[in-house]
Amino acid sequence: MSNMTRTGAIRMWLTVILTAMLMGGIAVTAADDVIIEGDGIAGISVGISTEEDVITRFGKPPKTESHKTYSTELIYPKLGMSFYYCQADPRKEIFVIELKKPFNGATTKGIRIGESTWSDVLREYRNVENDDPKADDIDNEPTNDPEDGNDIELEGIGFRFKNTVRNMPDGSRSAAYVVSEIDIIERDGLRQCDSKFGTRTNDQ
């Protein structure tokens, strides 16, 4: 087989493999990594999509966890994604999408896990075009009081922070509160399973 023929055969097989991956839903596009506040990510929407939708999109979760009789968490560690539904909800609608490392996407305002800081979040969500009044009530600096927590909840989105020492471009080291988790929630706030569906007992 000539070099030209061999090269053509390799290209043909690469094309076949790539096409199969795309048709099989394996490929993830850049749009899948965009976190849409109050909506969702990768075609899964809070308040609309169900457990079945998540499994159809990502496959059976490697791990699930029941939080007593309150909610169930579908965990995809390699994706850095978890999906929650209320146990008393017969439809099993997703009401929180939790994102952690190794997830590498960003919100519509460019906030990223492991990179963006408390001040970055406030700057982006307090801009003149922002219509979320919750951003105006957030402290300019996080508190060190563990009872207050170091998290920010805005319309359709929540952020958790970790005090992290970072290497700066000039070679120095600086401590800052960096985003460690992003939660996508419904725009009218975090769903309270008990008030929406009632309290679920162990024998239900």
Buried (B, 14 or more C-beta within 10 A) or exposed (E): EEEEEEEEEEEEEEEEEEEEEEEEEEEEEEEEBBBBBBBBBBEBBBBEBBBEBBEEBBEEBEEEEEEEBBBBBBBBEEBBBBBBBBBBBEEBBBBBBBBBEEBEBBBEBEBBBBEBBBEBBBBBBBEEEBEBEBBEEBEEEBEEEEEEEBBBBBBBBBBBBEEBEEEEEEEEEEEBBBBBBBBBBBBEEEBEBEEEBEEBEEEE
